[in-house]
């Protein structure tokens, strides 16, 4: 596992209470809409 990946996982653990408040459905929808928009222009 790379150092960058370990750093990301450590940040997730440290900021767990903030992550618990994130609505993953909104994040997924936002990500999907940005990828769909990008593929239309390519």
N, C-alpha and C positions, 0 to 999 in steps of 0.2 A: 504494500500500500504506500502511495506516495506521501510525502510530507504535506503537500497541499490538501490532499484528501483528509489526512489526520487533523490538520488545522481546522478544516471545515466541520468535521465531526465534533471537535472540541468546542467550537463556537456554538454549535447546536446544543450541546450539553449545557454550556454555560448560560445560554439564553433560552433555556427550556420554557420558562414561564411566558416569554414573549411568543415563542412558537406555539404554545398551547392556545393562544388567542387568535391565531391566523386561521381563516376559513379556507381550507384547501380547495374547495370547489371553486371559489373565486380565483385563486391562483391558477388552477388548471384551466379554467375557461379563458382567462387572460392570456395564458401561454398558448393555448390552442388557437385563439383568434389572431394572435400575432404571427404564428407559424402559417396559418391559412392565408393571411394577407401577404406574407413574404413569398409564398409559393405562387401566388397569382401574378406577381410582378416579375418573377424570374423567367 
